[in-house]
Amino acid sequence: MLCELITCLSVLLSVSALGRDIPMKNHLLTIKAKCKGNDQCLFEGQDLFLQITITNQQPVAIGYPLAYRQKTGPTIRLVDERTKAEAYLKTNLADPDLRQNFTEIPPGESVVLEWVITSGEIEQFARPTVDISAEITLKAEIRVRGKLVDTTNTDTIRITSRGTVIKR
């Protein structure tokens, strides 16, 4: 009986130690998106500039492939809140070697990725006004304590317009 208890405790301790080496991937980073200079994300027929803040939630530094993401951009899914019609915006190609170029994010600190949703990408949902959600996703292989870890983070913003955007 004592032998079984010791075996059980050693398994639990080894699992706990493993968890400390690489934290759960959903809690490594957080992202928060907002419209730059436009807190309400009000669409007025012009491009919407985004600021996506990537924050390190860990007690250790994390390496993030920021230069690669600045070239490719995030994955953005636009969803019309009225009709539920959706469209994925295209991402850009980038030199794959940039994925190994890590920007260090110290514990509790952030970096900002800037991106744009063009007026044309938004206007496809104008009926005649805009009421869409933009689901912004960043997937990346990051470096934590010298190990590479896949992570996916998502945030959603709401984009609306006051009046008629375009005449159809």
N, C-alpha and C positions, 0 to 999 in steps of 0.2 A: 504494500500500500504506500509506504513512504517512497519507494522507488518510482511509482507511478506519479506521485505528487511532484517529485523533483523533476521528472521528465516533462510534465505538463508546465511547470514554472519555467523551465529552461526554454521551451518552445515559445511561451508568451514573451519572455525577455528577448529572445532573438527576433521575434516579429516586431516588437517595440523598437529595438535597435535599428532594424531595417527601415522603419518609418522615419527615423531621425536622419538617415543618410539622404534620402530623397523624399521630401514632403509630397503630399498629395498634389497632383499636377493642377487641379482646379483652384488651388489656393496659393500658387506661387506668385501670380501677378493679378492685378485688377486693371481694367481699362474703364475710362470714363470719357465719353464723347460729348462734345458740345459744338455749337455753331460759333465761330469766331466773330466777336463783335455783334452778336445777334442772339442774345440769351433765349429768346422765344423760338428760334429757328423759323422765323417768319419768311416765307418765300415771296419775293417781290419781283419775279421775272429775271433775276440775276443769279449767277453761280453762288452756291453756298459753300463757304470755306469752313472746314472742320478742324478742330483740335482734338486729338485723341491722346489722352494722358495715360501712360503705361506706368503703373506703380508697383514697386517691389514690396511684397508682403512678407518677405522672409527676413530672418535675423542675419543672413549672409548676403554678400553681393551676388547679383545674377548678371550673366552675360546675355544680352539681347541683340539679335541681328537687325539693328535699327536701319543701317544703310541699305540693306536688302529690302526691308519693308517700305522705306521711303521711295524706292524705285517701283516696287510692285503695287503698293497701296494695300488697303484692307479689302476683304471680301465684303461687299455691301449688297444687301437685299432690300429693295424697296417694296413696300406692301401698301396698296390702296386700302385705307381703313373702311371705305364704303363698299367696294366691290370685292375686296380680298384678292384682286389681281396683283401679281408680283412680277418683278424683274430683277435679275442679278446684274449688277454693273460690272463691266469688264475690268480686269486687273491688267497691269503692264508686265512685260517681260523684263527680267533683270539678269545680270551676270550671276549664275549659280554660286560662284566663288564668294560672293558677298554674304552668303548664309553663314560663312565661317568667320566673318568680320564682326566680332561682338563688341557692343557698347556696354560698359559696366554700369549697372544701376545699383548704387549702394542701398543697404537696408532702409526701408521707409521712404526712399527717394523716388523720383519720377523722371521720365523723359517724355517729350511730346512729339507725336507724329502728326504732321499737317497734311490734309488732303482736301480735295474739292469734289463736290457733286455738281455737275454742270446744270445750267438752266434747262438744256435740252433733255437731260435725263429725268428731270423733275416734271417738265411740261407734259410728258407722255401720260401723266396721271391727272392733268387738269380737266375737270368736268363741271363747270368751268373753273372751279376753285381747286385747291390742293389740300388734301388731308391724307398724308402718308406717314408710315413708320419707316425709318431707316435702321435696319439691323446691321451693325458693324461688327465684323469678326476678324480677329487677328489670330492666326495659327503660326506657331514658330517652334523651332527646335532651339531651346535656350540652354545655357551652361550654368549648372548649379554645382558648386564644390568640385569642379573639374569633370562632371558627368553631363552628358547631353540628355535633355528631357523634353518630350513633346508637350506643348501646352496650347490650349485653345481658350480664348477669352472673347466675350461678346457684350456689347452694350447697345441699347436702342434709344434713338431720339425720335421725336415727333416733329414733322414738318407740315406747316399749314400756311394758308394764304388768307388775306382779308377779303379780297374780292376776286373778280374775274382776272385770270392770269393771261389767257390767250383766247382769241375768238376762233371757234371752229366752224 
